[in-house]
Structure formats: structure tokens, C-alpha cells
């Protein structure tokens, strides 16, 4: 990876511009060619600027992190294609990563630490969406969590993911256990609200029909709803036989 060390001197952006001016944008080193080729992409520009900042502040920089950012465009494209075909999220991502390693890295780095670190950063990205249960507590304990979060932070900076997601994880990792529980509860409530909003809404007519009491609907309304009660027939009481003749006789005696 010594060919890419010039990108870790604190002058990555300036170095790429100089390579272009000298006509050395291609042919020096395959992975360096990819960096130079994509230097104008917002996400790649963000990681190059971040690398220069970290070097200026005396912080360490890892080639695996930079390459993970540079090749993320390929990984994400392959991942999205598989998701559209109905693949589950993690198998789809794993296949996309393998494909990128075969096409871009090959035997340059083998399947050693560089590739392992890159894979871990990429695989961690969909896990940041899980902010309920015990998942967040386990995430922050992973050895490569900080690299994965920095990657997420850059994605948020260029608008690839919601800024609120990156801020939530920023707060979570800096909080004590009590505040972390509050943040998880907040995320759970947000998830519940989203699920509620995604449910199909009833029409006004449906809501009125369900909410109206049966008595208020009335007979005509009940017929319209298809559950009108059957109309009862009144039975006429039959008079006892001979009652008419007895009444006539009584009237005659009275006269």
C-alpha cells in the first residue's frame, strides 16, 4: 500500500490535483487510479478532506478506511441491485462486497487485514439502522465501531443517510447507560410512529360508519349497511267462537 501513502500525508487533495497536472492520473497503481478517478465524487472528496484534517490534527489514518470510502460506490450499486431482485439485506451486501474485492482488489491485498477491515466497516452500515433492543449496546463494543461510525458520519455529511441517524449514534456512544436507555426508548417510539403512519388510512365514510351507534343509523341506514333487522309481523288475536252471538243475545235481553 506504499503507493497510496501520498494520500496520507495531509495533502491528499493537493496530491491528486498534482497527479492530474503531470498526466499521472492513471497507470501508477490500480487502487490509486480509482481514487484519482473518483476524486470529484462528493463522498470521496469528503474522505480525502477528512484524511487531511486528521493528519493535521496528529490523528492516525488507515488505508482501509479510505479505500472503503472510495469503493463504497461499487459496493452500494451491487447491493442495491440485489435488493431489487429480492435478496435479503445482509446476504445481498456480502455478495456485493465479494464482487468488488474480485474486481478491484484481487490479489493486491489478498484477503488479509486490509480486506477484513473494509468488510467490517461496510457490513456495519445496515446495522446502524437497528436502534432498539440490545443491538446498539453490542455495536459500541465492537473493535471497529469507531471506524464504522466515522463512515456513517461521512455518509450523512453528503446526504446519503439521514443526519438524525448519525446524530443519534453520536449521542449514544457518548452517553451513560441511563441516557442510552432513554435514546433506545426514543428510537422505539419513532419506529412505532412510522409503522402507524404506514398503515392504510380509513376513508371518512368508513370511519363514520364504524363510529356511528346502531340507533343513530336508523332503519334506512341499517338497510344500506346490509344488516337491517327483519320486520316483525303483528298477529291479530282471534276472537273466541260464538262471542258475537252471545253479545247479540245479551243486547236483546237488555231491551
C-alpha positions in Angstrom: 0.0 0.0 0.0 3.0 2.3 -0.2 1.8 3.6 -3.5 -1.2 5.2 -1.7 0.8 6.6 1.2 1.0 10.0 -0.6 -2.8 10.3 0.2 -2.0 10.1 3.9 0.5 13.0 4.1 -2.1 15.6 4.9 -2.2 16.8 1.3 -4.4 14.2 -0.3 -6.5 16.7 -2.3 -3.4 18.7 -3.5 -1.6 15.5 -4.4 -4.4 14.3 -6.6 -4.5 17.6 -8.4 -0.8 17.4 -9.0 -1.0 13.9 -10.4 -3.6 15.1 -12.9 -1.5 18.1 -13.9 1.5 15.8 -14.5 -0.6 13.3 -16.6 -0.2 10.6 -14.0 -3.8 10.1 -13.2 -3.6 6.5 -14.4 -1.1 3.7 -14.6 0.8 4.2 -11.3 -1.2 1.8 -9.1 -4.7 0.2 -9.7 -6.3 1.4 -6.5 -4.6 4.8 -6.7 -6.1 5.1 -10.2 -9.6 4.5 -8.7 -9.0 7.2 -6.1 -7.9 9.8 -8.6 -10.7 8.8 -11.0 -13.3 9.4 -8.3 -11.7 12.4 -6.6 -14.6 14.7 -7.7 -17.3 12.5 -6.2 -18.7 14.2 -3.1 -18.2 11.1 -0.8 -14.6 10.6 -2.0 -13.9 14.3 -1.6 -15.3 14.2 1.9 -13.0 11.3 3.0 -9.9 13.0 1.4 -10.7 16.2 3.2 -11.3 14.3 6.4 -8.0 12.5 6.0 -6.1 15.8 5.5 -7.8 17.1 8.7 -6.9 14.1 10.8 -3.3 14.2 9.7 -3.2 17.9 10.5 -4.5 17.1 14.0 -2.0 14.4 14.5 -4.5 11.6 14.4 -3.9 8.2 12.8 -5.3 7.4 9.4 -6.0 3.9 8.0 -5.7 3.0 4.3 -8.5 0.5 4.8 -10.9 3.3 5.8 -10.0 5.5 2.8 -10.4 2.6 0.4 -13.7 1.5 2.0 -14.9 5.0 1.2 -13.6 5.1 -2.4 -15.0 1.7 -3.3 -18.3 2.2 -1.4 -19.9 3.4 -4.7 -19.3 0.0 -6.2 -20.5 -1.9 -3.2 -23.6 0.1 -2.8 -24.5 -0.3 -6.5 -24.2 -4.1 -6.3 -26.1 -4.1 -3.0 -29.0 -2.1 -4.4 -29.2 -4.3 -7.5 -29.5 -7.4 -5.4 -32.1 -5.9 -3.1 -34.3 -5.1 -6.1 -34.1 -8.7 -7.0 -35.5 -9.7 -3.6 -32.3 -10.7 -1.8 -32.2 -10.3 1.9 -30.1 -7.3 3.1 -27.1 -8.9 4.6 -26.6 -11.7 2.0 -27.0 -9.1 -0.7 -24.4 -6.9 0.9 -22.0 -9.8 1.4 -22.2 -10.8 -2.3 -21.7 -7.2 -3.4 -18.6 -7.0 -1.3 -17.1 -10.2 -2.6 -17.8 -9.0 -6.2 -15.9 -5.7 -5.5 -13.0 -7.4 -4.0 -12.7 -9.7 -7.0 -12.9 -6.8 -9.5 -11.0 -4.0 -7.7 -8.6 -5.6 -5.2 -7.9 -9.1 -6.5 -4.6 -10.4 -5.2 -3.2 -7.0 -4.4 -4.1 -7.4 -0.8 -5.4 -10.9 -0.8 -8.0 -11.5 1.9 -5.8 -10.1 4.7 -6.3 -7.5 7.3 -7.0 -4.7 4.8 -9.9 -6.5 3.2 -11.2 -7.7 6.6 -11.2 -4.1 8.0 -13.0 -2.8 4.9 -15.6 -5.6 5.0 -16.3 -4.9 8.7 -16.9 -1.2 8.0 -19.3 -2.0 5.2 -21.2 -4.7 6.9 -21.7 -2.4 9.9 -23.7 0.2 7.9 -27.1 -1.5 7.8 -26.7 -2.4 11.5 -26.8 1.3 12.3 -30.5 1.2 11.4 -31.2 -1.1 14.3 -31.5 1.2 17.3 -33.8 -0.9 19.6 -33.3 -3.8 21.9 -29.8 -4.8 22.8 -28.3 -4.2 19.4 -27.0 -0.7 20.0 -25.2 -1.7 23.2 -23.4 -4.5 21.4 -22.5 -2.3 18.5 -20.5 0.2 20.5 -18.4 -2.6 22.0 -17.1 -3.8 18.6 -13.4 -3.1 17.9 -14.1 -1.3 14.6 -17.2 0.6 15.8 -15.4 4.0 15.6 -14.4 3.4 12.0 -17.9 2.2 11.1 -19.4 5.3 12.8 -17.0 7.7 11.0 -18.0 6.1 7.8 -21.7 6.6 8.7 -20.9 10.2 9.6 -19.4 10.9 6.2 -22.4 9.3 4.5 -24.6 11.7 6.5 -22.5 14.7 5.5 -23.1 14.1 1.8 -26.8 13.3 2.3 -26.7 9.6 1.7 -28.3 8.8 5.1 -30.4 10.9 7.5 -28.4 13.3 9.6 -30.6 12.4 12.6 -29.4 8.8 12.4 -25.7 9.9 12.7 -26.5 12.3 15.5 -28.4 9.6 17.4 -25.3 7.3 17.3 -23.1 10.3 18.2 -25.2 10.8 21.3 -25.5 7.1 22.1 -21.7 6.4 22.2 -21.1 9.5 24.4 -23.8 8.7 26.9 -24.0 6.7 30.1 -26.2 3.7 30.4 -29.2 5.6 31.8 -29.2 8.1 28.9 -28.6 5.2 26.4 -31.8 3.6 27.6 -33.7 6.8 27.0 -32.3 7.1 23.5 -33.3 3.5 22.7 -36.8 4.3 24.1 -36.9 7.3 21.8 -35.9 5.3 18.8 -38.6 2.7 19.7 -41.3 5.3 19.8 -40.1 6.8 16.5 -40.3 3.4 14.9 -43.8 2.8 16.3 -45.0 6.2 14.9 -43.5 5.3 11.5 -45.3 2.0 11.4 -48.5 3.6 12.5 -48.2 6.2 9.7 -47.5 3.5 7.2 -50.8 1.7 7.9 -53.6 2.4 5.3 -55.9 5.1 6.4 -59.7 4.6 6.6 -61.9 6.8 4.4 -64.1 9.3 6.2 -67.2 7.3 5.2 -65.7 4.1 6.7 -64.8 5.9 9.9 -68.2 7.4 10.2 -69.9 4.1 9.6 -67.8 2.3 12.3 -68.1 5.1 14.8 -71.9 5.7 14.5 -74.1 3.9 17.1 -76.6 1.5 15.7 -79.6 3.5 17.0 -78.3 6.6 15.2 -78.0 4.8 11.9 -81.8 4.1 11.8 -83.7 1.6 9.8 -82.7 3.0 6.4 -79.1 3.3 7.3 -79.1 -0.3 8.6 -80.5 -1.5 5.3 -77.8 0.4 3.5 -75.2 -1.4 5.6 -76.8 -4.7 4.8 -77.7 -5.7 8.4 -81.3 -4.3 8.7 -83.3 -6.2 11.3 -86.2 -8.3 9.9 -89.6 -6.5 10.1 -91.9 -8.2 12.6 -95.5 -9.0 11.5 -98.2 -8.3 14.0 -100.5 -11.2 14.7 -104.2 -10.4 15.1 -105.8 -12.1 18.1 -108.7 -14.3 17.1 -112.0 -13.8 18.9 -113.4 -16.9 20.7 -116.1 -18.7 18.7 -119.7 -17.6 19.4 -118.6 -14.4 21.1 -120.6 -12.4 18.5 -123.8 -14.4 19.1 -123.6 -14.1 22.9 -123.2 -10.4 22.6 -126.3 -10.1 20.4 -128.4 -12.1 22.9 -127.3 -10.0 25.8 -128.3 -6.9 23.9 -131.8 -8.4 23.2 -132.5 -9.3 26.9 -131.5 -5.7 27.9 -134.2 -4.4 25.7 
